[in-house]
Amino acid sequence: MALPNLLLRLNCKEYKNWMKAGLCLQILQSRLQGYIDSEMQKFHRQIIAGISPTARHRPRCQCRSQGKQFQPSCPVCMEWKNNILHHHKNRNGEIHWGNCNPSLWPIDYWELAKVFLPRGHTKSKGPHECDAAALLNLINFCDQFQVSNVSKVREVIKCRNDLMHSSNMKVSSSWLNDFGQKMQDLISELRHVPNSVNDPIQEVLLSDWSVDDLSVNEVDGFNAESFGGEFVYLRNSPLDGVSLNELEIQLVNQLLEELYLQKEESRALSEEDLGTVCKMKTFLIENQDLLPVFQEDLEKLELLLN
Ligand SMILES: [Zn+2]
């Protein structure tokens, strides 16, 4: 027997919109990863070519980066910092130096790439661990990427932030249409990237599903099927094989991570963030099927409120 809240949730128009936008960003992310990987390896080789031979095989030093600060006390780190800044399009703004370990710059291309990522990427090992927003930030800030209209990149980053700060995990259909247009603009801006993603993204935006008592159901040509209890996979549709449950778990996880990061950065949460914590808590309590997955998070959210 299906849990009533699970059915309500998976069939709610605005919640579906939220999931569709999240899925589009995941598709974009998977297609960008290989491209970013090869471009950042090229970028690393170029940076090394511009570094003096003595600084390429650098000795150990005591310089450490933290948060948005990196004040090198040795000439080697200073040379690396200046070289990197030369390629950073936000050199006068916020740079999350704390993401990287400067002593690894000569040997690890990704340690260098992390200078261009948003906060919270200290442990990132490569583009395969980055979401769409992080990869788009790289494209936005690193001059290795020549984009004629970078505002198209920023627009999608902004949409992703809207999505992740939507505490009730719902977006309107007009928001989704607007998002679809911005994704299309971005894709035409990145048309030199191999593996175009426009078709699958349009398919997701046009898709719909209806889950009725978690048995096979067909609406508008789209089937939703359940396998093993409460798990729902989309079948016989352009989204064949997409698991709605896995998708929503991934998206809720991202939202929670954002919240924890916010707390880590600023000692006290804003009124707005506290409101989000309350809504997330209520969401998890009301949706019993998700509770086993997010039990630990529920406790963490409780701590954030105290
Ligand atoms: Zn140093």
Boltz pocket constraint, residues with backbone or C-beta under 6 A from the ligand:
constraints:
  - pocket:
      binder: B
      contacts: [[A, 61], [A, 62], [A, 63], [A, 72], [A, 73], [A, 74], [A, 75], [A, 76], [A, 77], [A, 78]]
      max_distance: 6.0
